[in-house]
Amino acid sequence: MSNEQLDSGFTLIEVIVATLIIGILSAIVVPSWLGFVNRQRISAVNESILRTLQNAQQEARKQKISYSVSFRTNNQIPQIVIHPRGTTPSNTDWKSLAEELAINPQQILLGTNLDGDSIATTATTYAANTTQTITFDFRGNLPRDASFGTADKGLIVTVALPRANNSTEPMAGTRRCVVVRTLLGAMQTGREDQCNASS
């Protein structure tokens, strides 16, 4: 055997150093990547809520009857449905906010500042077993008797990642929301402090 054949290949130390470098880079990159993916999922769910609310408004104007958008968390999965006011949607009518985004149960919190049908309170509630509803009248406006809470922030639908140690509280920096601000049903999206029900 020649000396060239004996010198080819990697030493054990070179393999260990390369493995350590790959491990360190992975430890730095993977959490950032997962955070980015989670933020993208939250934003996509928020956009889906906005589109659904806009669809309900358009349907109310088109059909000339009041339409509602109801929210709930069923089996730890946020769900949404559009239906004529006064009707009860069947279980098959509910659409998962997470199904197109490969989101598993307990990965998304859904909350509103609603208390019953279109009555805003001053705090966002992340309730698992409560159905909360926003209703638009036949003109696509909110009902005249809708209350907007003490801070006049509007009706707020919030999505967020849950905290690791408390699955009913949102993780800091992950809240996204849709705010219905006026009786005319004007909507805008927001994040973090813009999603607070109170000032």
VEXDRENFI-25692 format. One record per residue (C-alpha): residue in one letter; chain; z, x, y. Coordinates in pm, 1 decimal. Layout:
<nodes>
<residu:a | chaine:A | zz:Z | xx:X | yy:Y>
...
</nodes>
This chain:
<nodes>
<residu:m | chaine:A | zz:0.0 | xx:0.0 | yy:0.0>
<residu:s | chaine:A | zz:-81.6 | xx:119.0 | yy:348.1>
<residu:n | chaine:A | zz:165.3 | xx:130.2 | yy:637.1>
<residu:e | chaine:A | zz:-29.4 | xx:-144.3 | yy:819.3>
<residu:q | chaine:A | zz:37.3 | xx:-394.9 | yy:538.2>
<residu:l | chaine:A | zz:409.7 | xx:-315.9 | yy:536.5>
<residu:d | chaine:A | zz:441.6 | xx:-371.3 | yy:915.9>
<residu:s | chaine:A | zz:269.4 | xx:-713.5 | yy:927.4>
<residu:g | chaine:A | zz:475.7 | xx:-1035.8 | yy:958.2>
<residu:f | chaine:A | zz:797.2 | xx:-1128.2 | yy:1143.5>
<residu:t | chaine:A | zz:1141.2 | xx:-987.2 | yy:1101.9>
<residu:l | chaine:A | zz:1437.9 | xx:-1214.7 | yy:1041.0>
<residu:i | chaine:A | zz:1568.1 | xx:-1143.1 | yy:1391.7>
<residu:e | chaine:A | zz:1234.5 | xx:-1246.1 | yy:1549.6>
<residu:v | chaine:A | zz:1236.4 | xx:-1574.4 | yy:1355.3>
<residu:i | chaine:A | zz:1598.0 | xx:-1646.5 | yy:1458.3>
<residu:v | chaine:A | zz:1523.0 | xx:-1571.0 | yy:1826.6>
<residu:a | chaine:A | zz:1212.5 | xx:-1794.5 | yy:1823.8>
<residu:t | chaine:A | zz:1410.3 | xx:-2075.1 | yy:1658.0>
<residu:l | chaine:A | zz:1688.9 | xx:-2042.1 | yy:1916.7>
<residu:i | chaine:A | zz:1440.0 | xx:-2055.9 | yy:2204.9>
<residu:i | chaine:A | zz:1274.1 | xx:-2368.1 | yy:2060.4>
<residu:g | chaine:A | zz:1616.3 | xx:-2527.4 | yy:2008.6>
<residu:i | chaine:A | zz:1728.3 | xx:-2455.6 | yy:2365.6>
<residu:l | chaine:A | zz:1404.4 | xx:-2587.1 | yy:2514.5>
<residu:s | chaine:A | zz:1430.0 | xx:-2901.1 | yy:2301.1>
<residu:a | chaine:A | zz:1788.8 | xx:-2958.6 | yy:2414.5>
<residu:i | chaine:A | zz:1670.6 | xx:-2943.9 | yy:2775.9>
<residu:v | chaine:A | zz:1349.7 | xx:-3147.5 | yy:2744.0>
<residu:v | chaine:A | zz:1442.4 | xx:-3424.0 | yy:2497.5>
<residu:p | chaine:A | zz:1715.0 | xx:-3596.6 | yy:2707.3>
<residu:s | chaine:A | zz:1488.4 | xx:-3593.1 | yy:3014.3>
<residu:w | chaine:A | zz:1203.3 | xx:-3738.2 | yy:2811.3>
<residu:l | chaine:A | zz:1423.0 | xx:-4010.6 | yy:2659.9>
<residu:g | chaine:A | zz:1555.3 | xx:-4099.1 | yy:3006.9>
<residu:f | chaine:A | zz:1198.6 | xx:-4124.9 | yy:3137.0>
<residu:v | chaine:A | zz:1092.0 | xx:-4348.1 | yy:2844.6>
<residu:n | chaine:A | zz:1396.3 | xx:-4574.6 | yy:2892.7>
<residu:r | chaine:A | zz:1329.5 | xx:-4608.5 | yy:3267.2>
<residu:q | chaine:A | zz:968.2 | xx:-4700.0 | yy:3192.2>
<residu:r | chaine:A | zz:1082.7 | xx:-4965.9 | yy:2943.1>
<residu:i | chaine:A | zz:1326.8 | xx:-5116.1 | yy:3194.1>
<residu:s | chaine:A | zz:1055.0 | xx:-5127.1 | yy:3460.7>
<residu:a | chaine:A | zz:813.0 | xx:-5293.2 | yy:3216.4>
<residu:v | chaine:A | zz:1071.5 | xx:-5560.5 | yy:3124.1>
<residu:n | chaine:A | zz:1137.4 | xx:-5620.2 | yy:3495.0>
<residu:e | chaine:A | zz:763.9 | xx:-5662.8 | yy:3561.1>
<residu:s | chaine:A | zz:746.5 | xx:-5910.8 | yy:3271.1>
<residu:i | chaine:A | zz:1025.3 | xx:-6116.3 | yy:3432.3>
<residu:l | chaine:A | zz:843.0 | xx:-6112.9 | yy:3766.9>
<residu:r | chaine:A | zz:516.7 | xx:-6229.1 | yy:3604.3>
<residu:t | chaine:A | zz:700.1 | xx:-6506.0 | yy:3417.7>
<residu:l | chaine:A | zz:865.7 | xx:-6634.4 | yy:3735.3>
<residu:q | chaine:A | zz:532.1 | xx:-6625.4 | yy:3916.6>
<residu:n | chaine:A | zz:366.4 | xx:-6811.5 | yy:3626.7>
<residu:a | chaine:A | zz:633.8 | xx:-7082.1 | yy:3643.5>
<residu:q | chaine:A | zz:574.3 | xx:-7120.6 | yy:4018.0>
<residu:q | chaine:A | zz:199.7 | xx:-7150.6 | yy:3965.7>
<residu:e | chaine:A | zz:245.6 | xx:-7397.9 | yy:3680.0>
<residu:a | chaine:A | zz:474.2 | xx:-7614.0 | yy:3897.5>
<residu:r | chaine:A | zz:210.6 | xx:-7625.3 | yy:4172.8>
<residu:k | chaine:A | zz:-72.9 | xx:-7688.8 | yy:3928.9>
<residu:q | chaine:A | zz:99.6 | xx:-7960.7 | yy:3725.6>
<residu:k | chaine:A | zz:278.3 | xx:-8109.4 | yy:4032.9>
<residu:i | chaine:A | zz:610.9 | xx:-8121.6 | yy:3847.3>
<residu:s | chaine:A | zz:923.5 | xx:-7905.0 | yy:3851.8>
<residu:y | chaine:A | zz:912.6 | xx:-7606.5 | yy:3616.6>
<residu:s | chaine:A | zz:1201.9 | xx:-7391.8 | yy:3499.9>
<residu:v | chaine:A | zz:1239.8 | xx:-7037.4 | yy:3373.4>
<residu:s | chaine:A | zz:1535.6 | xx:-6994.1 | yy:3137.9>
<residu:f | chaine:A | zz:1697.2 | xx:-6667.4 | yy:3028.1>
<residu:r | chaine:A | zz:1925.5 | xx:-6589.7 | yy:2737.3>
<residu:t | chaine:A | zz:2027.2 | xx:-6307.2 | yy:2505.9>
<residu:n | chaine:A | zz:1984.6 | xx:-6409.5 | yy:2142.6>
<residu:n | chaine:A | zz:2087.5 | xx:-6174.4 | yy:1860.8>
<residu:q | chaine:A | zz:2131.3 | xx:-5904.6 | yy:2128.5>
<residu:i | chaine:A | zz:1766.9 | xx:-5939.7 | yy:2237.5>
<residu:p | chaine:A | zz:1685.6 | xx:-6072.9 | yy:2588.9>
<residu:q | chaine:A | zz:1456.3 | xx:-6377.3 | yy:2581.5>
<residu:i | chaine:A | zz:1272.5 | xx:-6588.2 | yy:2839.7>
<residu:v | chaine:A | zz:1088.7 | xx:-6921.6 | yy:2839.5>
<residu:i | chaine:A | zz:893.1 | xx:-7137.9 | yy:3087.0>
<residu:h | chaine:A | zz:934.7 | xx:-7513.6 | yy:3046.6>
<residu:p | chaine:A | zz:914.0 | xx:-7836.2 | yy:3249.0>
<residu:r | chaine:A | zz:1247.9 | xx:-7916.7 | yy:3412.5>
<residu:g | chaine:A | zz:1462.6 | xx:-8148.8 | yy:3203.9>
<residu:t | chaine:A | zz:1307.3 | xx:-8043.1 | yy:2872.8>
<residu:t | chaine:A | zz:1481.1 | xx:-7830.3 | yy:2613.9>
<residu:p | chaine:A | zz:1263.8 | xx:-7549.5 | yy:2478.0>
<residu:s | chaine:A | zz:1254.7 | xx:-7508.7 | yy:2101.2>
<residu:n | chaine:A | zz:1355.5 | xx:-7179.0 | yy:1940.8>
<residu:t | chaine:A | zz:988.6 | xx:-7094.9 | yy:1883.9>
<residu:d | chaine:A | zz:913.5 | xx:-7127.8 | yy:2257.7>
<residu:w | chaine:A | zz:1143.5 | xx:-6840.7 | yy:2353.4>
<residu:k | chaine:A | zz:967.4 | xx:-6506.4 | yy:2407.4>
<residu:s | chaine:A | zz:1142.9 | xx:-6175.3 | yy:2357.5>
<residu:l | chaine:A | zz:1130.5 | xx:-5954.4 | yy:2665.3>
<residu:a | chaine:A | zz:1135.3 | xx:-5652.3 | yy:2437.5>
<residu:e | chaine:A | zz:888.2 | xx:-5725.5 | yy:2157.0>
<residu:e | chaine:A | zz:582.4 | xx:-5560.6 | yy:2315.1>
<residu:l | chaine:A | zz:780.7 | xx:-5253.1 | yy:2414.5>
<residu:a | chaine:A | zz:939.8 | xx:-5163.7 | yy:2079.7>
<residu:i | chaine:A | zz:1289.8 | xx:-5219.0 | yy:2219.0>
<residu:n | chaine:A | zz:1563.5 | xx:-5269.2 | yy:1963.3>
<residu:p | chaine:A | zz:1864.3 | xx:-5503.3 | yy:1990.0>
<residu:q | chaine:A | zz:2136.0 | xx:-5383.0 | yy:2230.5>
<residu:q | chaine:A | zz:1893.8 | xx:-5156.0 | yy:2418.5>
<residu:i | chaine:A | zz:1847.5 | xx:-5389.2 | yy:2718.1>
<residu:l | chaine:A | zz:2100.6 | xx:-5589.9 | yy:2918.1>
<residu:l | chaine:A | zz:1979.3 | xx:-5907.7 | yy:3087.7>
<residu:g | chaine:A | zz:2190.8 | xx:-6052.7 | yy:3367.2>
<residu:t | chaine:A | zz:2167.3 | xx:-6299.2 | yy:3652.0>
<residu:n | chaine:A | zz:2382.5 | xx:-6415.7 | yy:3938.4>
<residu:l | chaine:A | zz:2328.3 | xx:-6774.5 | yy:3824.7>
<residu:d | chaine:A | zz:2594.2 | xx:-7021.6 | yy:3730.6>
<residu:g | chaine:A | zz:2420.0 | xx:-7304.9 | yy:3551.2>
<residu:d | chaine:A | zz:2093.6 | xx:-7433.0 | yy:3697.3>
<residu:s | chaine:A | zz:1983.9 | xx:-7242.6 | yy:4009.7>
<residu:i | chaine:A | zz:2328.0 | xx:-7199.9 | yy:4166.0>
<residu:a | chaine:A | zz:2394.6 | xx:-6842.4 | yy:4267.0>
<residu:t | chaine:A | zz:2734.8 | xx:-6683.0 | yy:4243.6>
<residu:t | chaine:A | zz:2843.1 | xx:-6356.1 | yy:4401.5>
<residu:a | chaine:A | zz:2842.9 | xx:-6146.9 | yy:4083.8>
<residu:t | chaine:A | zz:2588.2 | xx:-6055.1 | yy:3818.7>
<residu:t | chaine:A | zz:2685.1 | xx:-6178.5 | yy:3473.0>
<residu:y | chaine:A | zz:2553.4 | xx:-6013.9 | yy:3156.8>
<residu:a | chaine:A | zz:2630.0 | xx:-6305.7 | yy:2926.3>
<residu:a | chaine:A | zz:2515.2 | xx:-6308.4 | yy:2566.1>
<residu:n | chaine:A | zz:2556.7 | xx:-6673.2 | yy:2477.3>
<residu:t | chaine:A | zz:2470.0 | xx:-6847.5 | yy:2803.5>
<residu:t | chaine:A | zz:2132.0 | xx:-6990.4 | yy:2896.9>
<residu:q | chaine:A | zz:2065.7 | xx:-6949.0 | yy:3268.4>
<residu:t | chaine:A | zz:1781.3 | xx:-7126.3 | yy:3447.3>
<residu:i | chaine:A | zz:1580.0 | xx:-7095.2 | yy:3768.8>
<residu:t | chaine:A | zz:1383.6 | xx:-7409.2 | yy:3863.5>
<residu:f | chaine:A | zz:1087.7 | xx:-7442.0 | yy:4099.7>
<residu:d | chaine:A | zz:992.3 | xx:-7783.1 | yy:4242.6>
<residu:f | chaine:A | zz:639.5 | xx:-7925.2 | yy:4237.5>
<residu:r | chaine:A | zz:546.0 | xx:-7708.0 | yy:4540.5>
<residu:g | chaine:A | zz:672.0 | xx:-7387.9 | yy:4373.7>
<residu:n | chaine:A | zz:981.7 | xx:-7379.6 | yy:4595.0>
<residu:l | chaine:A | zz:1345.0 | xx:-7359.0 | yy:4492.5>
<residu:p | chaine:A | zz:1534.3 | xx:-7689.0 | yy:4510.0>
<residu:r | chaine:A | zz:1675.6 | xx:-7764.6 | yy:4856.2>
<residu:d | chaine:A | zz:2029.6 | xx:-7773.3 | yy:4716.9>
<residu:a | chaine:A | zz:2005.8 | xx:-7419.0 | yy:4571.1>
<residu:s | chaine:A | zz:2295.5 | xx:-7206.8 | yy:4690.7>
<residu:f | chaine:A | zz:2241.2 | xx:-6838.4 | yy:4755.1>
<residu:g | chaine:A | zz:2600.8 | xx:-6721.3 | yy:4743.9>
<residu:t | chaine:A | zz:2813.0 | xx:-6586.4 | yy:5024.3>
<residu:a | chaine:A | zz:2598.6 | xx:-6280.6 | yy:5096.8>
<residu:d | chaine:A | zz:2267.3 | xx:-6473.4 | yy:5099.3>
<residu:k | chaine:A | zz:2115.8 | xx:-6222.7 | yy:4855.8>
<residu:g | chaine:A | zz:1911.3 | xx:-6481.6 | yy:4667.0>
<residu:l | chaine:A | zz:1875.2 | xx:-6553.0 | yy:4298.0>
<residu:i | chaine:A | zz:1876.4 | xx:-6224.7 | yy:4108.4>
<residu:v | chaine:A | zz:1760.9 | xx:-6146.3 | yy:3754.7>
<residu:t | chaine:A | zz:1867.9 | xx:-5794.9 | yy:3649.8>
<residu:v | chaine:A | zz:1775.6 | xx:-5573.7 | yy:3354.6>
<residu:a | chaine:A | zz:1948.3 | xx:-5245.0 | yy:3271.8>
<residu:l | chaine:A | zz:2038.2 | xx:-5007.5 | yy:2993.3>
<residu:p | chaine:A | zz:2387.0 | xx:-5067.8 | yy:2852.3>
<residu:r | chaine:A | zz:2656.2 | xx:-4801.8 | yy:2879.7>
<residu:a | chaine:A | zz:2718.4 | xx:-4604.2 | yy:2562.6>
<residu:n | chaine:A | zz:3088.2 | xx:-4692.2 | yy:2559.1>
<residu:n | chaine:A | zz:3053.8 | xx:-5052.8 | yy:2685.1>
<residu:s | chaine:A | zz:2752.8 | xx:-5255.2 | yy:2569.2>
<residu:t | chaine:A | zz:2812.6 | xx:-5531.3 | yy:2827.6>
<residu:e | chaine:A | zz:2807.7 | xx:-5308.6 | yy:3138.2>
<residu:p | chaine:A | zz:2493.0 | xx:-5149.3 | yy:3287.5>
<residu:m | chaine:A | zz:2447.4 | xx:-4773.7 | yy:3286.2>
<residu:a | chaine:A | zz:2437.8 | xx:-4622.5 | yy:3634.3>
<residu:g | chaine:A | zz:2088.0 | xx:-4559.1 | yy:3765.5>
<residu:t | chaine:A | zz:1908.2 | xx:-4796.9 | yy:3527.0>
<residu:r | chaine:A | zz:1926.5 | xx:-5136.6 | yy:3700.0>
<residu:r | chaine:A | zz:1602.2 | xx:-5310.5 | yy:3796.2>
<residu:c | chaine:A | zz:1579.0 | xx:-5665.6 | yy:3926.6>
<residu:v | chaine:A | zz:1366.5 | xx:-5950.3 | yy:4055.2>
<residu:v | chaine:A | zz:1508.9 | xx:-6126.8 | yy:4360.3>
<residu:v | chaine:A | zz:1403.1 | xx:-6478.3 | yy:4462.0>
<residu:r | chaine:A | zz:1511.0 | xx:-6469.7 | yy:4825.7>
<residu:t | chaine:A | zz:1418.6 | xx:-6794.5 | yy:5000.8>
<residu:l | chaine:A | zz:1380.9 | xx:-7163.7 | yy:4934.8>
<residu:l | chaine:A | zz:1005.9 | xx:-7099.0 | yy:4941.4>
<residu:g | chaine:A | zz:1047.0 | xx:-6890.7 | yy:4625.8>
<residu:a | chaine:A | zz:942.5 | xx:-6555.3 | yy:4774.0>
<residu:m | chaine:A | zz:1003.1 | xx:-6279.3 | yy:4518.1>
<residu:q | chaine:A | zz:1043.6 | xx:-5905.2 | yy:4526.4>
<residu:t | chaine:A | zz:1150.4 | xx:-5637.7 | yy:4284.0>
<residu:g | chaine:A | zz:1436.6 | xx:-5398.8 | yy:4348.2>
<residu:r | chaine:A | zz:1660.4 | xx:-5138.1 | yy:4192.5>
<residu:e | chaine:A | zz:2026.2 | xx:-5038.1 | yy:4190.6>
<residu:d | chaine:A | zz:2199.6 | xx:-5153.9 | yy:4512.2>
<residu:q | chaine:A | zz:1921.5 | xx:-5404.6 | yy:4583.1>
<residu:c | chaine:A | zz:2029.6 | xx:-5578.5 | yy:4260.7>
<residu:n | chaine:A | zz:2385.4 | xx:-5641.4 | yy:4378.4>
<residu:a | chaine:A | zz:2461.5 | xx:-6009.9 | yy:4412.6>
<residu:s | chaine:A | zz:2716.3 | xx:-5941.5 | yy:4683.9>
<residu:s | chaine:A | zz:2663.2 | xx:-5725.0 | yy:4987.8>
</nodes>
